[in-house]
Amino acid sequence: MVSIHCFIHRQALVSKTLPQKLLQTLDSAIRIVNYIKSSALNSRLFTLLCEDLDSDHKNLLYHTEVRWLSKGNMLARLYELKEEVILFLQFKEKHDLLTMFKDDSFQWVHSKASTLLNVISFSRLFEAIKNNKLDANLKPDIKPHLQALEDEFRRYYRDIDSESPIWHMTRNPFVVDVLQLPEEVQEEFLEKKADSSMKNDFHLLTFEKFWIKRLPVNSKLACLALRVLIPFSSTYLCEKAFRL
């Protein structure tokens, strides 16, 4: 059985590996957003403030674990409305939250979140750090974070064993030794290996279409192969349901 964590929720994975200092900054951001949005009165007053100041946005964003409402989007919106947030916290005399928001590391993290969300990818970390003038005090926190993130990637996304019999069967079911396959599919494999129509389909169709076509007649074999070819099928169904 091949187990692969879906890459769609990469922001959630990143947030789970944050070092303590950056995690405190994230928690502070969540506290500020929750304070403003959890009360209908506060939320309405903040919207009116943004309207009076002719701000680009009128509301902050909640964060969730799903990708289209990520913590990154929440941080970026909070930074884009930083002046409005400061005025609102001053008006409400929330000095504890105001102190958090004005912290140097808090401001740096939020400004970079706003900047990097507009970049699809950057290939060289050194250039990204150089261009964004990384605060030297944050370097000791970022290095272990990246190391922890690398460890999590290796744990979540294990390399597919290209030498496994199931992998070879998926790519060519006519060259695999039946004794190397799981016992529950051996009988079905032997019955269909000499099927001329199956061989003809294999040469005409892509791997995915071939195994999908075999589902009604070779259900065990096809399911085994499709788990290799389509590792995120259950995640796709969940995502599709959420979007309805």
N, C-alpha and C positions, 0 to 999 in steps of 0.2 A: 504494500500500500504506500502510495506517495502522498506526503503531507506537505503542502505549500501554503504559507500565509499570503493572503491577497495584498498586492502592492497598492491598491487603491487607497488604503488608509495609512499612507506613509506618515502624515502629519501626526496621527495618534501615536505611532511608533516613536517618532522623534521626541514627542513630549514626555514619553515614559522613561527616557534615558537622560533627562536633564540633571545636571549637578545641582546641589542644594541651593546655591546662590541664584542660579537662573530659575530654578523651580519656585523660589520665593518670589521672584519678580513676576512670574506667570500667575501665581496665586494672588498676588497683590492686584494684578490687572483684572482677574476674575472677580475679586471682592469689589473693586470700584464699579465694574459693569453691573454686577448684581445689585449693588446699592442703588444705582440710578434706575435700573430697569425693573427691579422686583416690586417697586411701589408704583401704582398707577399714577399717583400724584407727581412723584419725582420724574417719572417717564414723560408725563405731559409737560411739566415745567421745563425739562431739558429740551424737549422738542420746540417749545416756544422760544427758548433762548437761542437755539440754532436758527430758527426762522428770523428772529430779530437781527441776528448777526449775518444773515444771508449766507449761511454755511453751505458747503457742497452737500453735506449729509445732514439729516435731521434726527437720526437715531443711532445708538450704539448697537452692536450685534452680540447676541448670546453665542456661546461656543457649544458645540456638540462633538461627539466622537466621529461623526460621518464627514466625509471629505468636502461636501459642498457647503458646510457651515463649520469650517475648521477653526482651531485656535489661532492659526496664522491670520485668517481674515478678521477675527475678533481683535487681535493685537493691532493690525494695520488700521482698522477703523478707529480704534481708541486713540492711536497716535494722530491720525488725520483730524480728529476733533479735540486735540490736546488743549488748545486755548479755551474752548468751550467747557471742557471738563474741569479745568482749573477754576474758571469763573464760577461754575456751579458748586464745586466743593467749597469754595470760599464763601459763597452765599449761604450754604447749608452749615457752615462752620464745622466741617468734617476735617479737622486738622490732621488726624492720624492718616486718613486716606490721602490728603494733600501732600503730606511729608513723603509717603511712599511714591506718589506720582512724580515728585520733583527729584527723586533720587537719580544720581548720574547714570548708574547702570540701567535703571528702569528706562530712562530716556533713550539711551543708546540702543537697547534691545528693541524698543518700539520703533525707533526711526529706521533700523535695519529691516525689521519685519515689513514695514511699509515699502521699503525700497526693493527688497528681494522678492516680494510677491509679484512684482512686475517683470521679473526675469524668469524665462523658461528654465534655463540651466546655466551654470557657469562651470567650466571645465577645470580651472586652476584655482584652488583655494587661496594660494598666496596672492594672486592678482585681485581676488575679491576682497581679501582683508586689506590689501594696500589701498585699493580704490575707496574703501569705506572707512579708512582711518580707525582701525580697531583700537579701542581703549586697552592699554597695556594691562590694566588691572583685571580685565576679563579673560585674557589669554589662558591663565591657569585653570579657568572654569571650562573654557571651550575645548581644550585638548582632551581632558577625560570624557567630556560629553561625546566627542567624535569617536573616541575609542570604544565607549559603551555602545554607541550607535552601530559601529562596525560589528561588534560582537553580537548585537541583536539581529543584524542583517544575516550574519552567518548562521545564526540559530533558526531564524524564520525561513530563510530561503536556501535550503540545502541543495547542493548540486544534484541533479538527476543522475542516477547511476546508468550511464550509457552502456554498461556491460551486462546489465541485468537481462535475463531471458524475456521478461515481459516487455522491456523496451525493444528488444530485437523482434519479438513477435508483432508488436505494434507497427513496426516499420516494414516487416516482411514476414507474414505468418507461414511462409512456405519453406523457410530455411532453419526453423527452430526445432531443436530436439524436444519431443513431447515430454520426456522425462524431466526436463528442466522447468516445466510449467507447474503451477499449483495443481494438486491432484483433482480438485473439483472441476477443472476445465479440460482435463486430458482426454476424456471420452469424446466430448464435443469437438475438440481440436482434431482428433483422428478421423471423426466422421466427415468433417468438412474440408480437410486438407487436400483431398483428391478431387474436390468439386471443381469442375472446369469453369462453371459460371462465376465462381468465386475468384478464380485466377484471372478471368477476363475482366471482371470489375476492378480488381486490384491494379491492373495495368492502365485502366481508363480513368479512374477516379483519384482524387486526392485522398490522403490518409483519413481525414475527417469524414468526407462523404462516403468513403468505402465502409468505414466501421459503423457509421450511422445507418447505412443501408443494410448492414448485417444484423442489426439489433433484433428484428423480428425472428430471425432464423438461428442466429448464434448469440443469444442474449448474454451468456456468461463471458464469452470471449470478447464480445464487443464492449461490454461494460468495463472490462479490465483495460482494454485499449483506450477507451475514451477517458478514463480517469487519468491516463498519462497525457493525452492530447488536450483535454479541456479541464485543467486543474481548478478553475475558478467558477465552475457552473453553478454551484449553490450560492456563492456570493452574488453572481449576476442576477439570480432569481430574487434574492433579497433586495438588491439595489432597484430592480425593476418594480417590485412591489411598493417600495417606499416612494417611488416617483409617480405612482398612479393617483 
